[in-house]
């Protein structure tokens, strides 16, 4: 099937869908200039992301970890949602039964207007108290190197799921419920390598959804999708709404 025919099929399926779930990864935010913070992109003062985004690193040197997150926050603060983020937000308005699952922590989906969503890896603009567990928004750039909770004065940490930590149960339950009830699942800009998100397409497929992948290249989950388009999310996702 040619690209034009595939696009037309996806447009038809989306137009007739009653319940839509969208899963997004780093590729959608890369089009806004957000680095992946993995590999060379995540290298900071010779530290790798994998060395800093852990509970152990924070316990050992919270100031160092917060310095790294300040660097990330300063970078992300200059970025804006792109047409793909905006198109996903439009889908939320179009469909009564809609859910967005994002692996990104940059908050760009919220900036674009998305509200029905699970940020399964957290949000870089949210902080959590290590004592009372309260979660609050903090957009300070830079944030204090050792920020304290306004409620109990406990040390705040980024509200991010670090390496070695489990995803929040409420996010997993909401995501799985959406996937199991959707008749169309759109997977955008994710490699399909990081679990549990790597299994989300299969959950939707087994529940009977028409599964679509949009990515620059084929991925580990390309074999299970019903239709795929290769290219930049910012160029392709808006086209899906033009049927």
JOFENNOR-V55363 format. One record per residue. N is the residue number from 1. RES is the residue in one small letter. PSI is psi in radians with two decimals (999 if undefined). NEAR is the number of other ideal C-beta (glycine too) atoms within 10 Angstrom. Layout:
n->{N	N}
res->{RES	RES}
psi->{PSI	PSI}
near->{NEAR	NEAR}
This chain:
n->{1	2	3	4	5	6	7	8	9	10	11	12	13	14	15	16	17	18	19	20	21	22	23	24	25	26	27	28	29	30	31	32	33	34	35	36	37	38	39	40	41	42	43	44	45	46	47	48	49	50	51	52	53	54	55	56	57	58	59	60	61	62	63	64	65	66	67	68	69	70	71	72	73	74	75	76	77	78	79	80	81	82	83	84	85	86	87	88	89	90	91	92	93	94	95	96	97	98	99	100	101	102	103	104	105	106	107	108	109	110	111	112	113	114	115	116	117	118	119	120	121	122	123	124	125	126	127	128	129	130	131	132	133	134	135	136	137	138	139	140	141	142	143	144	145	146	147	148	149	150	151	152	153	154	155	156	157	158	159	160	161	162	163	164	165	166	167	168	169	170	171	172	173	174	175	176	177	178	179	180	181	182	183	184	185	186	187	188	189	190	191	192	193	194	195	196	197	198	199	200	201	202	203	204	205	206	207	208	209	210	211	212	213	214	215	216	217	218	219	220	221	222	223	224	225	226	227	228	229	230	231	232	233	234	235	236	237	238	239	240	241	242	243}
res->{x	x	x	x	x	x	x	x	x	x	x	x	x	x	x	x	x	x	x	x	x	x	x	x	x	x	x	x	x	x	x	x	x	x	x	x	x	x	x	x	x	x	x	x	x	x	x	x	x	x	x	x	x	x	x	x	x	x	x	x	x	x	x	x	x	x	x	x	x	x	x	x	x	x	x	x	x	x	x	x	x	x	x	x	x	x	x	x	x	x	x	x	x	x	x	x	x	x	x	x	x	x	x	x	x	x	x	x	x	x	x	x	x	x	x	x	x	x	x	x	x	x	x	x	x	x	x	x	x	x	x	x	x	x	x	x	x	x	x	x	x	x	x	x	x	x	x	x	x	x	x	x	x	x	x	x	x	x	x	x	x	x	x	x	x	x	x	x	x	x	x	x	x	x	x	x	x	x	x	x	x	x	x	x	x	x	x	x	x	x	x	x	x	x	x	x	x	x	x	x	x	x	x	x	x	x	x	x	x	x	x	x	x	x	x	x	x	x	x	x	x	x	x	x	x	x	x	x	x	x	x	x	x	x	x	x	x	x	x	x	x	x	x}
psi->{2.29	2.94	-0.75	-0.74	-0.70	-0.77	-0.78	-0.72	-0.78	-0.72	-0.74	-0.79	-0.70	-0.72	-0.54	-0.05	2.58	-0.50	2.15	2.34	2.35	2.32	2.18	2.63	-2.83	-0.49	-0.59	-0.60	-0.38	-0.55	-0.22	0.03	0.25	2.14	2.78	-0.34	0.39	2.68	-2.36	-0.57	-0.50	0.01	2.21	2.05	0.68	-0.02	2.52	2.73	-0.68	-0.34	-0.36	-0.55	1.05	2.65	-0.61	-0.72	-0.70	-0.69	-0.62	-0.74	1.36	-0.55	-0.75	-0.77	-0.73	-0.57	-0.75	-0.73	-0.56	-0.73	-0.78	-0.77	-0.69	-0.69	-0.85	-0.54	-0.38	-0.07	2.68	2.72	2.54	3.10	-0.47	-0.77	-0.75	-0.66	-0.67	-0.70	-0.62	-0.63	-0.69	-0.65	-0.51	-0.60	2.27	-0.64	1.71	2.47	2.38	2.26	2.06	2.44	-0.11	2.56	0.12	-0.22	0.13	-0.52	-0.75	-0.70	-0.52	-0.19	-0.02	2.35	-0.47	1.49	2.73	2.07	1.50	-0.35	0.11	-2.95	2.21	-0.29	0.09	2.54	2.68	2.35	2.32	-0.18	-1.05	-0.14	0.12	2.46	2.20	2.81	2.46	1.95	0.24	2.29	1.91	2.71	2.73	2.48	-0.46	1.26	2.57	2.63	2.32	-0.25	-0.79	0.01	0.23	2.79	2.31	2.57	2.78	2.45	1.18	2.51	1.95	2.90	2.30	-0.11	2.71	2.65	2.66	2.34	-0.67	-0.60	-0.71	-0.78	-0.76	-0.71	-0.81	-0.65	-0.73	-0.77	-0.69	-0.28	0.03	2.58	-0.11	2.29	2.15	2.11	2.07	2.11	0.62	2.47	-0.34	0.46	-0.39	2.09	2.64	-0.16	-0.51	-0.36	-0.02	-0.67	-0.71	-0.65	-0.81	-0.74	-0.80	-0.42	-0.02	0.15	2.66	2.06	2.24	2.39	2.33	2.07	2.85	-0.61	2.95	2.63	-3.11	-0.37	0.07	-0.50	-0.32	-0.10	2.77	-0.45	2.55	2.50	2.31	2.28	-3.05	2.41	-0.71	-0.41	-0.59	-0.80	-0.75	-0.52	-0.47	-0.41	0.04	0.21	999}
near->{10	7	11	8	10	16	18	13	15	23	15	12	20	19	13	11	21	11	18	24	30	27	29	28	26	20	23	31	28	19	20	22	12	21	17	16	22	12	11	8	13	18	13	15	9	6	15	14	19	13	17	23	23	16	14	11	18	20	11	10	12	17	9	16	23	23	16	20	21	16	14	22	20	11	16	22	14	10	17	10	24	23	18	28	29	19	23	29	20	17	21	20	12	12	18	9	14	21	22	24	25	30	23	27	23	27	23	24	26	18	16	20	14	25	11	16	22	21	24	21	22	22	19	23	22	18	23	18	21	16	14	11	10	14	12	14	10	17	11	11	13	13	17	11	13	10	17	13	18	11	11	12	11	15	15	25	19	25	21	18	18	19	13	9	13	8	16	16	8	9	17	15	11	17	23	18	12	26	25	15	16	26	17	24	29	29	28	24	26	27	17	24	11	13	9	13	23	18	14	25	28	15	19	27	17	11	15	10	24	21	24	23	24	27	25	12	8	13	21	13	24	15	10	16	22	16	17	19	19	14	13	18	27	20	14	20	28	16	16	24	15	9	13}
